[in-house]
């Protein structure tokens, strides 16, 4: 049996490798809701947005750290799309129910080419 951390990481990796249908079938609860401000908060709207956004786009996802606290998993990662010049810093929060993702929050920030912080973005 996979841990919630493993499920969250595998879910993101599947999404970024053109396996959206399989990722949703395997890991997303039928009662799923999300909090992305750019589209409606139901399961189907999230699915359609991801499916459309990942179509014909090659991505590189690097998971930097994953934290688990009871039914919540946080994933700090970076992603690069082949049609965009810069990395995007990501934090996803997933809430689980019955070993599936039932709720999701995300924060993303494009990393500019030059940043003032000497520690870097990651």
N, C-alpha and C positions, 0 to 999 in steps of 0.2 A: 504494500500500500504506500502511495506517495504521501509525503508531508505536504502541508499547505504551502510551504515555501517552494517546494519542487513544482507543485501545480501552478503557482503564480508565475514562476520563471518559465516553465514549459509553455504555458498559455501565451506569454509575450513572444517567445521564440517562434511559436507556431504562427502567430499573427504576422510577424515580420518575415516569414518565409512562405507566404502565399497559401497557408493552410487554415484560412479563416473558418471555413465550414466545419472542418474537423475539430478545431479549437473550441468553437461554440458548442458543438455536439458533445464533446468530451468534458468540458470544464465549466460551462456557463449554466447556472440554474435557470429554470423556466420563469421564475419570478424576479429575474435580474432587473436592477435599476442602476443608473449611473448619474454622475453629476457634471458631465461635460457641458459647458455653457453654450456650445455652438450647435447643438441639436437636441431634439426631444429626449427625455430621460428614460425611455423604455428599452427593452431588450432588442426589439427589431430595429429601432432607429440607430442604436449603437452598432449593431451588426451591419446594417446597410452602409453606415458611414465608414466603418473599418474596411469592409469589402470593397467599396468604391475607392477609398484612399490608398489601398494597397495594390490595386489592380495595375499590373504592368510596371510596378515600382520595385526596384531592388533595394534592400535595406541591409544595414549592418547594425545589429543590436549587441551591446556589451552590458551585461548585468554587473554592476559594481558591488552592490551589497543588498542583502535581503534580510528583513527582520520579521519575526513572528511573535505576536502577542495574542494568545487565545484564538479568537476567530478573525483577527485582523493580520494581514501580511502587507508589509511595505517593501517595494522594490525600487531601489535607486539605480538608474541605468542611463546609458546614452545611446542615441540612435542616429544614424546617418542615412538619409535617403539619397539615391543616386541622382535625383533631379533637384537637389538643394546643395548649396555650397558648404554649409556648416553643420556641425554636430548639434543635436538638441539634447539638453539635460532633462531627464524625466524622473518623476517620482510618482509611482502608482500605489494607491492603497486599495486593497481588496478585502471585502468582508465575506466570510464563508458561511454557508449553511448546507448541511448534509454533504460535506466534502466537495461542494461546488461553489463557484463565485456567484454571490447573490447581489453584491453592491460594489461599485468602483468609483474612486475619485482619482484625479490625476492633476499634476502640475507639470508644465513644460516651459522651457526657456531656451531659445536659440542662443548658442554660444557664439559671440562675435569673433572675428578673426583676431582682434587685439583686445585684451582685457587689462584692466588696471591692477587686478589682484594677482600678486606674484605667486600665490598658492595654486593658481589655476582653477578651472571650473570643476575638476573631478578629483 
